[in-house]
Amino acid sequence: MQHAMFGQRLWDFSLPAGIIGLSLIGIAIAAVLAAMWPARRAARTNMLAAIASE
């Protein structure tokens, strides 16, 4: 709204590349950390016991 009120077009905006890069790195780190917990839990599970309980 502020851009429209000052006579600027709404699609004229800038986002520094550094912010995009840091965001992507942060998302990648969060994804790896979120995937590690179930992977470690699955690695510790006894396969024969897991098959027998199903």
Secondary structure, DSSP 8 states (H G I E B T S, - for coil): -HHHHTT--TT-----HHHHHHHHHHHHHHHHHHHHHHHHHHHHS-HHHHHHH-
